[in-house]
Amino acid sequence: MAPSPPARLVRSTDGVTVALHDLGGDGPPLLMCHPTGFLAMTWTPMAQQLAGVARGWALDFRGHGQSTAPESGDYAWGGMCDDVLAVVDALGLSAVRAVGHSMGGAALLMAEQRRPGTFRGMWLYEPIVFPPLEGGGHRENPLAAAARRRRPRFADRDAAYANFASKPPLDGIDPMALRAYVDHGLRDAPDGDGVELACSPETEARVFDNGMTHDTFAHLGEVMCPVTIAASGDIGVGPAQMAPAIVAALPHGTLERHPTATHFGPMADPAAMAEAARTALHLG
């Protein structure tokens, strides 16, 4: 992969410095927000598909990619919302279009709730937005336990790529997206022995732990811009099954189905997802 331009560093809350990446393209700005455990550069294939109609900007959320960790160690998703608004302000944007995947989609909804009018339209692929449990309580997220079991270190990036490409779920994503994840989502280990995940397994787990604790669902009625919620064909209880409820709670929500896709749709089929986002956001 060709070297990317240096990231722009943006101050956020809790001592965080957010890395903001210019993904290029011609057209109106498009803010792209990644899922838990990933990073800005995994949007590269989709940004390239949209390069003729939009200028892609993507951030690394706190604790991911080149962004720093919060000083408090708190990974509540309100901090992800802070990161979104910090980069919007740094770019001097208003009424901007945005795409978000999973956690990134939730962060965009939270940002619009906090500051209405920030976005003119959003295309969100399976945002992690659940209603509160009856009688209160806390949902356990099995993804947090799985994250803590992740292998954190590899001999080099080629070994990491071979590992991820050989087993689910990353074996199903676009090779360019996987290459971006490996090239930019790992860093040289401090002791010089190989490379390690920039978003450590423990950080990823803490982010997952906080994914069920925010109250974004209760305030969806405050999101007045058009929002398309894209859902995969995944079965069982999860973000694909929540999509209709999210759309029903949004004043201007549209449900979009991708029955052959999985939760990794934007990284697995960037051409199809870029076309869906282009249509929904009236780009070009």
N, C-alpha and C positions, 0 to 999 in steps of 0.2 A: 504494500500500500504506500502511495506517495505521502511524503510528510505533509501534515496539515498545518495551517497557519497557527501561530501561537495563540493560546486562549487569552481572552480578555478577562482580567480579574476584577470581580465585583464584590463589594462588601455587603454582607447580609447580617442577620442578627446572631447573637450568641457567639460572637467572635469568628463567624464563618466567612471564609473567602470563597466565593462561587466562581468556577471556571465557566466562561461563556464562549461558545465556539461558533464561528462564522462558517456555515456549510455551503455558502455560495448560492448562486442562482440569480435570475433577473425577475423582478416583479415585486409586489408588496411583501413586507416582512411576514414571516410565518414562524411562530415560536413552537418548538418541539420539545416535549417533556417525556423523559424515559421512565421505565418501570424500576421497581426495587431491584438492586443488584446489578443494574446495567449502567449505561452512561451515554452522554450526548452523542458520541461518534457512532453508536450503533444505528442512529438515524441516517447515516450517510447514504445507503442505497435508496431509501425513500426520498431523501432530499435531492438526489440526483435525478430521480424520476420527475420531480416537481421543478427542476431547475429552470425550465422555460417559462414558468408562471409564478414563481415565488422565490424570495431570498430566505433561505433557511437559517435560523438561529437556534441553537440547542445548548442547554445548560447541563452541567453535572450537578445533581443535587448534593447537599451536604453529606460528607462521608463517602461519596462516590467519585470515581475518576480522579480528576485533578483538584476537586474541591476539598476544603479542609473539614475536619470534624467540629461539631459544636463544642465549645469549651466546657459546657455543663455535662456533656455526654447524653443529653436528652434528644431522642429521635422522634418526638411527637410530630405528627404530620403538619401541625401548624407551622413548623419550621420550614417545611417544604414549600408551603404557601409563601412564607417570607422570602424564600429564594426566588420564586417566580416573580414576585413584585419587585424585588431588587433588580433583576435583570431587565424587566420592563422599564423601570425608571432609568437604568443606566443607558438604555437604548433610546430613551425619550419617546416611547411609544404610547399610543392610546388607540382604543378601538381596534386592536390588532387581532388577526386570525391566529388560531392555535390548534395544534394536534397534541394529544396526550395518550399514553398507553399505561393502563393499570394505575400504579401510584401516580404517575404523571398526570393522568386524567383527573384523578381526585384533587391533586394540588391545583390544577387549573380551575376547577369548580370552586374550591375554597377561596382562591384569589378573586374570582368574580363576585363571590358572596361578600368578601371583605371590602372590595372596592368596585362597586357596580360601574359598568361602562368600560372596564379595562379591555374587554374583548368584544369584538363585533360578531364572532362566530367561532364555534369549536367543533372539532371532530375528535371524539374520544373513544378509544378502543378498550372496552371492558374496564371502565374506571372502578376502582375499589371503593364503593360507596354502599354501605349496608345500613338498613334501619336499626335502631336500638332494639335490644332484646326486651321482650315483655318483662316487666318487673325489674328492669335493670340487669345487672350481671355483665359478664365479660366473655366474649367469644375467644376460644383458643384458636390460634392459627397454626396448623400443622406445618406450614411452610417455614416457620421460625425454627422448629426442631430440625427440619431437613437442612436448613441453611447452616446450622451449627455443625452438621456432619460433613460439610463440604471440604474438599481438599484445598488447602490454602496456598500451596507452593508447588512449583514445577522446576525442572532442570533449566528450561528455557521456554521461549514463546512457541517455538515449533512443537515442543512436547505438549504444551498446554493446548494448542490447537488440535493436535491429534487426539488428545484425551476428550475434549469437548465434542469433537466431530464424530466420535465413535459411539455415543450413547445419548439417550433422551435426557432433557428436552432439546439440548442445543444442536443435536444432529439434524434437526429439522429446519434450522434457520438458514437464510441465504449465506453463502460462503463469504461475501463481502461484509455482511453484518457480523459474522463470527470472527473474521479477521480483524475488524475494527474493535470488537470486544477484547480480543487477545492482545492486539498491539497497544491499545490505550487503557484497557481495564486491568492490566498487570503492570507492576513496577519492579525494578531491581530490588531484591531483598537487601535489607540494611547490612547483613553480615556478608554480602557478596556471594551467597550460595543460592544461585538461581533467581527465579522471579516469584512474586507473590501477588495475590489479589489485592487491588487497590481498595476495594470495598471488602473488608475482611468478613469471614463467616459470622463473627459476632456482631459486627455492625449491621450486616444484612438481616440477621435474626432480630435485632432490636427494632429495625425499621418495620419488619413484618409484624412484630409484636404490637406495634402502635397502629397498624393498619385497620384494626377493628374498633378503635377507641374514639375516633373523631365523630363529630355530629353533623357532618356535611349533608347527609340525607334529609335531616329535619329542616334544612334551610334551602332545599332545591327550588322552592317556589320563589326565591329571591333572585334567581338567575334568569334575567330577562332576555339575554341574547339567544339566537338560535343555537341549539346544541344537537348534533347528531351522535347518538350512542350506537357504536358498532359492536356486534356480538358474534362470537364464534359458534361453532356447532358442538362445543364441549357439553357433556351431559353431567348430571349430578348437581350438587349444591355448589354454587360458585358465582363468579362475576358474570358469566354468560346468562345465568338464570335471573340475575338481578336486573339485567338491562331493561326489561319491560316496566318494572316498577320505577326505575330511575326516570325513564321517559315519561311515564304517567305523572310523575311529580314535578316535571319541568314545565314551565309555561309555554315554551316553544321547543319541545323535544321531538326528535324523530328517531325511530328505531330502524337500524340497518342490520340485516342478517348476512353472515358469511358462513353458511352451513358446513363447508368443507375445511374451514380454517380452525386453528386452535388458539389458545390464549396468546401464542407468540406470533399471531398473524402479521403485524407490521414488519417484523424481522424475517418471517418465513416467506412472505409473498409481497415484497415491497412494491412491485409494479401494480398489482391489483389494489393494494391499499392506498397507494398514491392516487390512483384514479378515483377511488371512492372519496378520498379527502378533497381532491380537486373539485369534484362535482358538488359535494356538500358545502364547501366553502366558497363556491363561485369564483374559483381561481382560473384566469385565462378565458 
